[in-house]
Amino acid sequence: MRKPPPSTSEADSTAMRGERPPGAVRAAVGALIAALATGIVEMTAQLWPIDLLGDSLVLIAIRLLIYAVVLAAIVLFARGRNWARLILLFGLGVVGMLSLIIDPAIWIFSDSDLGAFIAEMDAQLAVITGSRIAHIAAVIVAVVAMIQRSTRQYCSKAAFMSKRYTHASQEDQ
């Protein structure tokens, strides 16, 4: 009796059937999770003290929804979904990175005084600045890892296996 092929979800769950994802994929996933965490830390620090939350509840809900979508995309990318990798590359690597660097870039190119900024930095601003720097670094690491050949091959192989198993199961019916 012939064993039925695995379902699409089974093929996607390991991408390469029993093999661990390449190091570049694991590095990208770790960096993406770090970027997500630092984004949450920065958002929380910007809203401190807590009495400022009232006016920002809608914005907080939108950001949390975005974070949930990003987390889902990270999970799907880790399972080898190439479209999730591409969404993360564009969404975080381009749009997200621009949103992280545009305010600091405007400040730097305006008449800014870095010495005064550092001298007047309080704990809240230190957390915001530190988390922003860590967030940028994590996104850079993630983007570099997501464009590596091994990552592209992993996602391509997962897509091929998914189509192969889906096609095979349709032929058996």
One Martini backbone bead per residue (centre of mass of N, CA, C, O) as a GRO file, in nm:
protein
  173
    1MET     BB    1   0.095   0.037   0.024
    2ARG     BB    2   0.066   0.362  -0.037
    3LYS     BB    3   0.194   0.645   0.081
    4PRO     BB    4   0.092   0.937   0.148
    5PRO     BB    5   0.146   1.242   0.107
    6PRO     BB    6   0.217   1.511   0.240
    7SER     BB    7   0.110   1.782   0.341
    8THR     BB    8   0.159   2.105   0.298
    9SER     BB    9   0.218   2.166   0.597
   10GLU     BB   10   0.438   1.953   0.626
   11ALA     BB   11   0.628   2.062   0.410
   12ASP     BB   12   0.654   2.352   0.540
   13SER     BB   13   0.752   2.292   0.837
   14THR     BB   14   1.057   2.194   0.715
   15ALA     BB   15   1.102   2.230   0.395
   16MET     BB   16   1.338   1.970   0.420
   17ARG     BB   17   1.266   1.720   0.561
   18GLY     BB   18   1.432   1.720   0.869
   19GLU     BB   19   1.579   1.980   0.826
   20ARG     BB   20   1.753   2.229   0.912
   21PRO     BB   21   1.792   2.530   0.891
   22PRO     BB   22   1.992   2.743   0.798
   23GLY     BB   23   2.189   2.970   0.950
   24ALA     BB   24   2.069   3.218   0.804
   25VAL     BB   25   1.779   3.169   0.893
   26ARG     BB   26   1.826   3.168   1.197
   27ALA     BB   27   1.948   3.452   1.203
   28ALA     BB   28   1.707   3.602   1.085
   29VAL     BB   29   1.501   3.521   1.298
   30GLY     BB   30   1.652   3.637   1.541
   31ALA     BB   31   1.665   3.930   1.429
   32LEU     BB   32   1.359   3.969   1.396
   33ILE     BB   33   1.289   3.931   1.692
   34ALA     BB   34   1.469   4.159   1.793
   35ALA     BB   35   1.327   4.382   1.635
   36LEU     BB   36   1.053   4.343   1.765
   37ALA     BB   37   1.140   4.388   2.060
   38THR     BB   38   1.265   4.676   2.021
   39GLY     BB   39   1.001   4.803   1.924
   40ILE     BB   40   0.846   4.757   2.188
   41VAL     BB   41   1.037   4.908   2.374
   42GLU     BB   42   1.017   5.182   2.234
   43MET     BB   43   0.714   5.220   2.257
   44THR     BB   44   0.705   5.210   2.566
   45ALA     BB   45   0.903   5.446   2.619
   46GLN     BB   46   0.732   5.665   2.466
   47LEU     BB   47   0.472   5.614   2.674
   48TRP     BB   48   0.619   5.717   2.900
   49PRO     BB   49   0.407   5.751   3.101
   50ILE     BB   50   0.108   5.583   3.139
   51ASP     BB   51  -0.081   5.849   3.115
   52LEU     BB   52  -0.033   5.860   2.785
   53LEU     BB   53  -0.223   5.633   2.665
   54GLY     BB   54  -0.509   5.744   2.602
   55ASP     BB   55  -0.430   5.893   2.319
   56SER     BB   56  -0.283   5.597   2.200
   57LEU     BB   57  -0.461   5.336   2.160
   58VAL     BB   58  -0.489   5.315   1.853
   59LEU     BB   59  -0.185   5.312   1.786
   60ILE     BB   60  -0.121   5.065   1.955
   61ALA     BB   61  -0.308   4.867   1.810
   62ILE     BB   62  -0.173   4.894   1.535
   63ARG     BB   63   0.111   4.806   1.620
   64LEU     BB   64   0.029   4.527   1.733
   65LEU     BB   65  -0.080   4.424   1.465
   66ILE     BB   66   0.183   4.449   1.311
   67TYR     BB   67   0.347   4.263   1.496
   68ALA     BB   68   0.172   4.011   1.441
   69VAL     BB   69   0.224   3.998   1.137
   70VAL     BB   70   0.530   3.977   1.155
   71LEU     BB   71   0.537   3.718   1.320
   72ALA     BB   72   0.394   3.545   1.109
   73ALA     BB   73   0.607   3.592   0.887
   74ILE     BB   74   0.842   3.467   1.041
   75VAL     BB   75   0.726   3.183   1.065
   76LEU     BB   76   0.691   3.135   0.758
   77PHE     BB   77   0.985   3.178   0.686
   78ALA     BB   78   1.098   2.948   0.869
   79ARG     BB   79   0.922   2.740   0.677
   80GLY     BB   80   0.992   2.860   0.364
   81ARG     BB   81   0.843   3.119   0.281
   82ASN     BB   82   0.913   3.337   0.032
   83TRP     BB   83   0.694   3.557   0.057
   84ALA     BB   84   0.773   3.628   0.350
   85ARG     BB   85   1.059   3.716   0.289
   86LEU     BB   86   0.980   3.948   0.094
   87ILE     BB   87   0.808   4.107   0.291
   88LEU     BB   88   1.033   4.151   0.499
   89LEU     BB   89   1.233   4.291   0.316
   90PHE     BB   90   1.044   4.528   0.245
   91GLY     BB   91   0.903   4.605   0.515
   92LEU     BB   92   1.176   4.617   0.690
   93GLY     BB   93   1.419   4.687   0.490
   94VAL     BB   94   1.265   4.952   0.389
   95VAL     BB   95   1.025   5.079   0.540
   96GLY     BB   96   1.127   5.034   0.830
   97MET     BB   97   1.404   5.170   0.798
   98LEU     BB   98   1.299   5.448   0.724
   99SER     BB   99   1.140   5.488   0.995
  100LEU     BB  100   1.409   5.473   1.170
  101ILE     BB  101   1.595   5.709   1.008
  102ILE     BB  102   1.449   5.980   0.947
  103ASP     BB  103   1.454   6.136   1.215
  104PRO     BB  104   1.761   6.126   1.271
  105ALA     BB  105   1.843   6.255   1.000
  106ILE     BB  106   1.703   6.523   1.036
  107TRP     BB  107   1.849   6.598   1.297
  108ILE     BB  108   2.143   6.584   1.191
  109PHE     BB  109   2.086   6.796   0.939
  110SER     BB  110   2.035   6.978   1.136
  111ASP     BB  111   2.082   7.188   1.413
  112SER     BB  112   2.272   6.986   1.588
  113ASP     BB  113   2.363   6.869   1.935
  114LEU     BB  114   2.518   6.600   2.051
  115GLY     BB  115   2.630   6.688   2.325
  116ALA     BB  116   2.359   6.790   2.441
  117PHE     BB  117   2.202   6.533   2.404
  118ILE     BB  118   2.379   6.359   2.594
  119ALA     BB  119   2.372   6.546   2.848
  120GLU     BB  120   2.031   6.539   2.848
  121MET     BB  121   2.001   6.246   2.896
  122ASP     BB  122   1.771   6.022   2.987
  123ALA     BB  123   1.642   5.718   3.044
  124GLN     BB  124   1.428   5.723   2.824
  125LEU     BB  125   1.614   5.817   2.589
  126ALA     BB  126   1.814   5.583   2.617
  127VAL     BB  127   1.614   5.359   2.546
  128ILE     BB  128   1.527   5.466   2.273
  129THR     BB  129   1.808   5.482   2.144
  130GLY     BB  130   1.902   5.190   2.198
  131SER     BB  131   1.662   5.048   2.056
  132ARG     BB  132   1.707   5.177   1.779
  133ILE     BB  133   1.990   5.070   1.728
  134ALA     BB  134   1.917   4.768   1.764
  135HIS     BB  135   1.702   4.761   1.544
  136ILE     BB  136   1.881   4.834   1.306
  137ALA     BB  137   2.082   4.602   1.341
  138ALA     BB  138   1.875   4.370   1.315
  139VAL     BB  139   1.780   4.439   1.028
  140ILE     BB  140   2.050   4.411   0.889
  141VAL     BB  141   2.099   4.116   0.962
  142ALA     BB  142   1.839   4.005   0.836
  143VAL     BB  143   1.883   4.095   0.546
  144VAL     BB  144   2.149   3.954   0.496
  145ALA     BB  145   2.037   3.667   0.562
  146MET     BB  146   1.791   3.671   0.346
  147ILE     BB  147   2.010   3.699   0.086
  148GLN     BB  148   2.119   3.438   0.104
  149ARG     BB  149   2.156   3.154  -0.064
  150SER     BB  150   2.052   2.952   0.152
  151THR     BB  151   1.782   3.097   0.190
  152ARG     BB  152   1.677   3.087  -0.098
  153GLN     BB  153   1.691   2.778  -0.123
  154TYR     BB  154   1.507   2.705   0.110
  155CYS     BB  155   1.255   2.854  -0.006
  156SER     BB  156   1.252   2.712  -0.282
  157LYS     BB  157   1.228   2.421  -0.177
  158ALA     BB  158   0.964   2.460  -0.026
  159ALA     BB  159   0.797   2.539  -0.272
  160PHE     BB  160   0.847   2.284  -0.435
  161MET     BB  161   0.738   2.078  -0.227
  162SER     BB  162   0.456   2.192  -0.205
  163LYS     BB  163   0.380   2.152  -0.503
  164ARG     BB  164   0.444   1.852  -0.524
  165TYR     BB  165   0.245   1.752  -0.300
  166THR     BB  166  -0.008   1.881  -0.412
  167HIS     BB  167   0.001   1.745  -0.690
  168ALA     BB  168   0.009   1.449  -0.588
  169SER     BB  169  -0.264   1.457  -0.429
  170GLN     BB  170  -0.439   1.526  -0.680
  171GLU     BB  171  -0.371   1.265  -0.846
  172ASP     BB  172  -0.489   1.056  -0.626
  173GLN     BB  173  -0.805   1.153  -0.660
   0.00000   0.00000   0.00000
